[in-house]
Structures are given as C-alpha cells and as structure tokens.
Amino acid sequence: MVDFSVFRRFVAHAIKCTGDPDLGLTGGYMLQPHHTPIGIGMVTSNNLGRGLQFLCRHAKLIFASIEFQLENGPR
C-alpha cells in the first residue's frame, strides 16, 4: 500500500509536469469506471459503504495490480 503522503507528492508532481490542475478529473473522465461490471455494482449499491465494499471485493477483476482496502475510522 502506498502511503498517502507519497501519493500526494506523486499527484502534485504529475500536476506540475502536465500543467493541468484538473488532472484527476480528466483521468477519472477517461477511465469511466461506471462502464465496467465493477462500476455498475458500485453505483447500484444501497449506500456508499456497500459500494466501497463491493469495490474492495471485486476490483482485482479489473485492476489486477491495485488492491483496495476499506478501513473504518472513529465516528
């Protein structure tokens, strides 16, 4: 798992290199994950928590090199 501070530096560097402050939105638009069975399962879940659980369980079908992990913090 990549530490959030490392990911944040990566994103900042990518934005600096591309000059596109909306890089995340552009990338998300290009992926269109709602067109995959995983995306459809997520967006049709009863609530956000169940959608994220669905993603964590089934993401390897689409994203072989990425592992999603859902952690609950204090409420």
N, C-alpha and C positions, 0 to 999 in steps of 0.2 A: 504494500500500500504506500502511496506517495503522501508524504507529509503535506499538509495544507500550505505551509509557508513555501515549500519548494514549488508546488503547483501555482501559487500566487506569483512567484518570481517568473515562472515559465510563461504565464499569461501576460504579465507586464512586458516581458521581452518580446513575445510574439506581437503584441500591440505596437510596441516601439518599432519593430522591424517592418511591419506591414503599413504602419501609419493609419490603421483602421481602428478607432476606438470602439467600434461596434463589431469587432471581430467575433465575439461569442454569438451574437445574434445572427451574423452571416453564416457562421459554421452550423449553428442549430437549424437554420432555414435550409441549408443544403442537405443535411442529414435526413430530415423529415422522418423521424423515428415512428411517427404515428402510422406510417405505411407498412410497418412490419407487424407480424403477429404479436410480438412483444409490446410494441407501442399501442396496439389496439387493446390488448389485455390490460395495459396500464390505464389508459384513458376511460375504459369502461368499468373499472373497479368502483366499488361502492364509495370509497373515500381515498384520500391521498395516501394514508398509511398502507392500505391494502394494495394500492397501485405500486408503491415503492417496494413492498414485499414481493409482489409479482415480478418486478424488475430484478430484484436480487436473486430470486429463484431461477429465472429463465434467461437472464442476459447472456450467458455463455453460448446460447444458440445463435446469437447474432454477433456478439463481441467476444471472440474467443480469447483475446489477450487481456481483457479487462474483468476484474472481479469487483462487484458491487457489494457493499456491506452496509446494513442498516443498523444504526445504534440509537437507542432512546436515551436522551439525557434527562436531567431532573425537570420536573414540570413546575 
